[in-house]
Amino acid sequence: MKKSIFIRGLAALVACALVLPVVGGSKNQVERPFKVNAIYTPDAHGPGTFEIVGNATHLGKFVFPGVYSVVDVTPNDEGYAVTVHIQGTYTAANGGGTIEVDGPFWVTQYRLDNSPVWSTGTVNIIGGTGRFAGASGSYVGNIYPGNPLTFTADGTISY
């Protein structure tokens, strides 16, 4: 009887040791630089969408499809500035996880001929999967006019 209680107690202790780090353990996140160089394609999957494909620190090659919605259009001396809210997910090409982002105030300045002059915004990292589960941070992204449009980002990520 005593041996049976001991074995059950030991089994429960081992089970707790295996489960607690996954369920209730604290994860020490480390802040790291986050940089992106990529190609930006507006309306890649229909109106209100975009896709960014390139390389990023911690992800390597990635694809980043997202959606945007117009928040504001403000006329100015150069033409007009359009503010959009963007959301999307970076997915590592090697299956190494995802990074979810939210950018509530991305601004593009357009000329009167409707061509973009500059496009920039601060984007928040709001989670992820795999090794990026619980990721946080932010970066400033820039889209540069040209053919193709290029996208760069510089900031930090904690995971």
SEMARFI-507420 format. One line per 8 residues: number of its first residue (from 1); for each residue x, y, z of C-alpha. Coordinates in nm, 3 decimals, padded with zeros to 5 digits, always signed. Each point is the difference from the previous one (the first is absolute). Layout:
N
NUM) X Y Z; ...
This chain:
159
1) +00.000 +00.000 +00.000; +00.274 +00.248 +00.098; +00.192 -00.077 -00.321; -00.312 +00.069 -00.207; -00.056 +00.341 +00.169; +00.366 +00.089 -00.051; -00.014 -00.091 -00.372; -00.323 +00.198 -00.052
9) +00.148 +00.300 +00.183; +00.319 -00.021 -00.204; -00.201 -00.024 -00.322; -00.204 +00.309 +00.095; +00.319 +00.191 +00.083; +00.158 -00.090 -00.336; -00.319 +00.094 -00.185; -00.005 +00.343 +00.170
17) +00.366 +00.056 -00.081; -00.070 -00.071 -00.368; -00.319 +00.206 -00.028; +00.073 +00.311 +00.210; +00.274 +00.148 -00.221; -00.236 -00.021 -00.299; -00.321 +00.116 +00.167; +00.092 +00.228 +00.286
25) +00.371 +00.061 -00.021; +00.135 +00.347 -00.056; +00.177 +00.062 -00.326; +00.297 +00.236 +00.008; -00.034 +00.206 -00.315; +00.308 +00.161 -00.149; -00.015 +00.324 -00.200; +00.175 -00.030 -00.335
33) +00.039 +00.219 -00.310; -00.256 -00.063 -00.273; +00.084 +00.103 -00.359; -00.179 -00.072 -00.327; +00.091 +00.044 -00.369; -00.271 -00.103 -00.243; -00.222 +00.063 -00.300; -00.345 +00.150 +00.061
41) -00.299 -00.083 -00.220; -00.321 +00.199 +00.064; -00.337 -00.167 -00.059; +00.178 -00.334 -00.056; -00.308 -00.200 +00.103; -00.270 +00.251 -00.092; -00.093 +00.352 +00.113; +00.103 +00.079 +00.356
49) +00.280 -00.258 +00.006; +00.377 -00.001 -00.038; +00.284 -00.249 -00.003; +00.361 +00.050 +00.104; +00.262 -00.263 -00.089; +00.364 +00.018 +00.104; +00.245 -00.061 +00.283; -00.018 +00.096 +00.367
57) +00.220 -00.055 +00.300; -00.115 -00.301 +00.206; -00.232 -00.116 -00.282; +00.229 -00.031 -00.301; -00.208 -00.018 -00.316; -00.364 +00.082 +00.067; -00.335 +00.084 -00.153; -00.220 +00.264 +00.164
65) -00.355 +00.028 -00.136; -00.217 +00.260 +00.165; -00.306 +00.219 -00.017; -00.048 +00.374 +00.025; -00.292 +00.233 +00.049; -00.009 +00.376 -00.056; -00.020 +00.202 +00.321; +00.036 +00.354 -00.141
73) +00.067 +00.196 -00.321; +00.143 +00.349 +00.053; +00.054 +00.245 -00.291; +00.322 +00.202 +00.017; +00.225 +00.215 -00.224; +00.160 -00.305 -00.168; -00.325 -00.189 -00.062; -00.133 -00.206 +00.288
81) +00.112 -00.226 +00.282; -00.178 -00.331 +00.055; +00.011 -00.161 +00.343; -00.074 -00.372 +00.015; -00.020 -00.266 +00.267; +00.201 -00.311 -00.094; -00.002 -00.352 +00.144; +00.182 -00.310 -00.109
89) +00.220 -00.297 +00.079; +00.361 -00.064 -00.090; +00.049 -00.372 -00.071; +00.351 -00.144 -00.011; +00.061 -00.195 -00.321; +00.174 -00.276 +00.196; -00.301 -00.056 +00.225; +00.176 +00.164 +00.298
97) -00.309 +00.183 +00.122; -00.204 +00.314 -00.061; +00.002 +00.359 +00.125; -00.329 +00.191 +00.020; -00.003 +00.377 -00.045; -00.239 +00.294 +00.024; +00.066 +00.349 -00.136; -00.283 +00.238 +00.083
105) +00.138 +00.314 -00.171; +00.194 -00.071 -00.321; +00.022 +00.318 -00.215; +00.068 +00.032 -00.374; +00.044 +00.340 -00.163; -00.142 +00.010 -00.353; +00.062 +00.261 -00.271; -00.282 +00.150 -00.202
113) +00.078 -00.258 -00.274; -00.075 -00.273 +00.261; +00.359 -00.132 +00.017; +00.142 -00.059 +00.350; +00.279 +00.226 +00.127; +00.071 -00.182 +00.325; -00.168 -00.251 +00.226; +00.086 -00.069 +00.363
121) -00.143 -00.121 +00.328; +00.071 -00.148 +00.338; -00.111 -00.361 +00.024; -00.057 -00.193 +00.324; +00.099 -00.364 +00.040; -00.293 -00.158 +00.184; +00.078 -00.372 +00.017; +00.096 -00.299 -00.203
129) +00.038 -00.376 -00.009; +00.284 -00.245 +00.045; +00.305 +00.167 +00.150; -00.178 +00.336 -00.045; -00.294 -00.090 +00.227; -00.070 +00.304 +00.217; +00.231 +00.221 -00.207; -00.017 +00.377 +00.047
137) +00.179 +00.308 -00.128; -00.033 +00.252 -00.278; +00.169 +00.131 -00.310; -00.014 +00.292 -00.240; -00.070 -00.117 -00.353; +00.053 +00.189 -00.324; -00.125 -00.068 -00.352; +00.205 +00.161 -00.276
145) -00.145 +00.086 -00.342; +00.145 -00.184 -00.296; -00.053 -00.304 -00.211; -00.017 -00.215 +00.204; -00.101 +00.177 +00.321; +00.248 -00.078 +00.277; -00.070 -00.036 +00.370; +00.244 +00.040 +00.290
153) -00.056 -00.019 +00.372; +00.216 +00.069 +00.304; -00.097 -00.059 +00.363; +00.003 -00.257 +00.277; -00.169 -00.330 +00.081; -00.015 -00.181 +00.332; -00.059 -00.375 +00.014
